[in-house]
C-alpha cells in the first residue's frame, strides 16, 4: 500500500448496539419497546418462518406489548421489486419499526424497506454510485437477529440489492442505514445445515481478509478483522462437523459480527466485486460463490501487501516460524484453499458459471466500486485471470 493511501482521512462509525449471548433473542420485546417500536414489521424468509424460528420472537414481542406484522415474502436475494412491496405494506400496516430475522437477505431487505420508508422514494435512487443520491434520513428503529454466521449485515452500513432490469446487484448505505441494535443468539444458528454453515462461514472469513488488506483499512478495522479470522480458524470446522456445538456456533456468530465491523465505513475488494456482480447475472448463492473465489483472489493479491498476508497466515493458525515473508504470505492462500476443500464448497463450474462468459463477468466486476479497495491494482485482464483461475483454466502461481 502506498504511503499516501495509508495517510488518507479515514473514519470508523458504529451506530449499532450489539447484544449477544445464549438466549439473547428472548429480550427482543424489551429492546423493541426501548427503541419506541409499538408495531414491528418482522422481515424474514419463507424457510426461516416455516421452520418455526420466528415464532418465539414474535411471541416475545407481543408479550412485551409490541404489535407485529410478519413480512415473509423473501425467497432468495432481495431485489427492488420485493423491497417496494415491503415498504408499501410497512406503511399500510402502520408499522414504526423493523426486525430482521434470518441471513443477509432478510437484513438487506429490511434495510432497503427502511430506506424507502424514510425517504419516500425507491431504494434504487440511493444506489451508492456516481448517479445515486446519498441517504438523508435515518431509517426507522431497526433490530437485526441473524440466524446464520456469515454476512455480518447485522452491523454493516450496507445493503446489497438486485436490480433485475440491469441484471446487477448494487449497494446502498452509509451511517444512516445500520441497525439500531443487533441481537446475536447462537441458539438460532443450531438448525443451520452443514453446507450453509460452510458457505456463510467462509463468507465471513472473506470479509475479514478483504477488509484487512483493502486500501481503506485502518487500525480499528485491522483489529476486528484479525480476531474474526482467528475465530473462524478455531470454530468453523467444529460448527460444520457438529451443528449442535453451541460454543462453535457462538464463536462463528462473533466471527461474522466482527468481520462485518471490519468493513468500517468502506467496502471490500475483488472477491466481493466479483461475487456481487456475478450474483446479478447467474443464480449463485453468495456465500458459496465468494468462498470459491477467495483463494484465487488471494493468489492474485498477496504481492500487494505481503506483510499482511503473512499475518493472515498466523491468524489462521499456520506455523510461520522460519518462513520468509513471501513464504508465509503464500501459506495463507494455501490454508484458505485447503479450508474451502475440506468444507466441500462447490467450484464455480459446479455452481453453473459459464467459462464462455468470462469477458462479461470480468467487465461487471471491474465496473464495481469495490474494485478500488483491492490491495493489488487490478484491471480488466486481472479479473479475467482470476475468473480463469477459478474455473480451472489457469495454473497456480504459488505451488
WOURLIN-V419000 format. One record per residue. RES is the residue in three letters. OMEGA is omega in whole degrees, 0 to 359 (none if undefined). NEAR is the number of other ideal C-beta (glycine too) atoms within 10 Angstrom. Layout:
BEGIN
RES/OMEGA/NEAR
RES/OMEGA/NEAR
END
This chain:
BEGIN
UNK/180/16
UNK/184/8
UNK/182/6
UNK/176/7
UNK/179/11
UNK/185/11
UNK/175/8
UNK/176/10
UNK/182/4
UNK/176/15
UNK/176/10
UNK/182/15
UNK/177/11
UNK/181/15
UNK/186/14
UNK/171/20
UNK/181/15
UNK/177/19
UNK/185/16
UNK/177/14
UNK/179/14
UNK/182/13
UNK/183/10
UNK/182/19
UNK/179/23
UNK/177/16
UNK/186/17
UNK/181/28
UNK/179/21
UNK/182/13
UNK/178/23
UNK/178/27
UNK/179/15
UNK/178/14
UNK/179/18
UNK/180/11
UNK/176/27
UNK/173/13
UNK/185/16
UNK/167/28
UNK/172/27
UNK/180/27
UNK/184/32
UNK/179/29
UNK/186/22
UNK/181/11
UNK/179/14
UNK/182/22
UNK/182/20
UNK/178/11
UNK/177/12
UNK/183/9
UNK/182/21
UNK/190/24
UNK/180/11
UNK/179/14
UNK/178/25
UNK/179/21
UNK/180/14
UNK/178/19
UNK/182/25
UNK/178/13
UNK/179/10
UNK/179/16
UNK/179/10
UNK/177/22
UNK/188/14
UNK/165/21
UNK/182/16
UNK/175/16
UNK/187/23
UNK/184/18
UNK/182/16
UNK/178/24
UNK/178/11
UNK/178/12
UNK/189/22
UNK/174/29
UNK/185/17
UNK/180/19
UNK/179/12
UNK/182/22
UNK/176/27
UNK/177/16
UNK/181/14
UNK/181/24
UNK/178/23
UNK/180/13
UNK/178/15
UNK/181/24
UNK/181/13
UNK/182/9
UNK/180/14
UNK/179/11
UNK/175/23
UNK/176/17
UNK/183/24
UNK/173/29
UNK/180/32
UNK/178/31
UNK/180/28
UNK/179/29
UNK/183/28
UNK/181/26
UNK/179/25
UNK/183/29
UNK/178/33
UNK/176/30
UNK/180/28
UNK/178/34
UNK/179/30
UNK/176/29
UNK/180/32
UNK/178/32
UNK/181/26
UNK/179/23
UNK/184/20
UNK/187/18
UNK/180/18
UNK/180/9
UNK/176/12
UNK/180/15
UNK/180/25
UNK/179/19
UNK/184/13
UNK/174/27
UNK/179/19
UNK/180/17
UNK/180/12
UNK/183/6
UNK/184/6
UNK/179/15
UNK/174/12
UNK/176/10
UNK/182/21
UNK/185/10
UNK/174/12
UNK/178/15
UNK/181/24
UNK/178/21
UNK/196/20
UNK/177/27
UNK/175/29
UNK/177/29
UNK/183/27
UNK/174/30
UNK/172/27
UNK/181/27
UNK/184/33
UNK/191/31
UNK/186/27
UNK/183/28
UNK/178/29
UNK/181/26
UNK/184/28
UNK/179/30
UNK/186/26
UNK/168/23
UNK/178/28
UNK/189/26
UNK/178/27
UNK/167/22
UNK/185/16
UNK/180/11
UNK/181/10
UNK/183/11
UNK/176/13
UNK/167/19
UNK/177/23
UNK/178/23
UNK/166/22
UNK/181/26
UNK/186/22
UNK/185/16
UNK/182/13
UNK/185/18
UNK/186/24
UNK/175/28
UNK/172/28
UNK/179/22
UNK/171/24
UNK/177/26
UNK/186/25
UNK/185/23
UNK/183/23
UNK/176/25
UNK/181/18
UNK/182/25
UNK/189/25
UNK/183/14
UNK/180/14
UNK/177/23
UNK/184/9
UNK/185/14
UNK/175/16
UNK/176/21
UNK/181/27
UNK/185/26
UNK/180/24
UNK/180/30
UNK/178/30
UNK/173/26
UNK/177/29
UNK/178/30
UNK/180/30
UNK/176/26
UNK/183/29
UNK/182/32
UNK/181/32
UNK/182/30
UNK/175/29
UNK/185/25
UNK/185/26
UNK/181/29
UNK/186/18
UNK/182/19
UNK/180/24
UNK/186/18
UNK/184/8
UNK/177/15
UNK/175/22
UNK/184/18
UNK/182/14
UNK/179/24
UNK/181/29
UNK/179/20
UNK/176/18
UNK/178/29
UNK/181/29
UNK/179/18
UNK/178/27
UNK/181/30
UNK/183/19
UNK/194/16
UNK/190/22
UNK/181/25
UNK/178/17
UNK/180/16
UNK/179/30
UNK/184/23
UNK/183/12
UNK/183/13
UNK/180/18
UNK/178/9
UNK/188/17
UNK/178/15
UNK/179/13
UNK/177/25
UNK/179/25
UNK/180/22
UNK/179/21
UNK/176/30
UNK/177/26
UNK/179/21
UNK/181/30
UNK/180/32
UNK/180/26
UNK/178/25
UNK/175/32
UNK/178/31
UNK/182/26
UNK/172/33
UNK/185/28
UNK/178/23
UNK/187/18
UNK/181/22
UNK/187/25
UNK/184/25
UNK/190/26
UNK/183/29
UNK/180/29
UNK/172/30
UNK/180/27
UNK/185/28
UNK/182/29
UNK/180/25
UNK/178/26
UNK/181/26
UNK/175/21
UNK/184/20
UNK/185/16
UNK/181/16
UNK/179/9
UNK/173/20
UNK/188/19
UNK/184/23
UNK/179/26
UNK/182/24
UNK/183/25
UNK/178/28
UNK/179/27
UNK/182/25
UNK/191/26
UNK/181/27
UNK/177/26
UNK/177/25
UNK/177/29
UNK/179/27
UNK/178/21
UNK/192/22
UNK/195/27
UNK/184/24
UNK/176/14
UNK/177/18
UNK/185/20
UNK/179/19
UNK/180/11
UNK/178/21
UNK/175/25
UNK/178/22
UNK/176/21
UNK/180/28
UNK/179/23
UNK/179/18
UNK/180/22
UNK/175/20
UNK/179/11
UNK/175/17
UNK/184/10
UNK/180/16
UNK/179/7
UNK/178/7
UNK/168/15
UNK/177/11
UNK/181/13
UNK/179/14
UNK/180/14
UNK/179/23
UNK/180/25
UNK/179/23
UNK/176/21
UNK/180/26
UNK/181/24
UNK/179/17
UNK/179/19
UNK/178/26
UNK/179/17
UNK/179/12
UNK/180/23
UNK/178/21
UNK/181/11
UNK/182/12
UNK/175/19
UNK/175/11
UNK/179/23
UNK/174/18
UNK/177/14
UNK/177/24
UNK/179/14
UNK/178/10
UNK/174/17
UNK/180/10
UNK/187/21
UNK/179/13
UNK/179/14
UNK/183/6
UNK/185/14
UNK/181/19
UNK/180/12
UNK/180/14
UNK/183/24
UNK/180/23
UNK/180/13
UNK/179/22
UNK/181/27
UNK/180/19
UNK/181/14
UNK/182/22
UNK/180/15
UNK/175/22
UNK/182/21
UNK/185/15
UNK/187/21
UNK/185/24
UNK/172/25
UNK/180/16
UNK/184/10
UNK/177/23
UNK/183/11
UNK/180/13
UNK/177/10
UNK/177/19
UNK/178/28
UNK/179/19
UNK/181/20
UNK/179/25
UNK/178/25
UNK/179/16
UNK/179/20
UNK/185/26
UNK/176/18
UNK/181/11
UNK/176/13
UNK/176/15
UNK/177/8
UNK/177/12
UNK/186/14
UNK/179/15
UNK/none/6
END
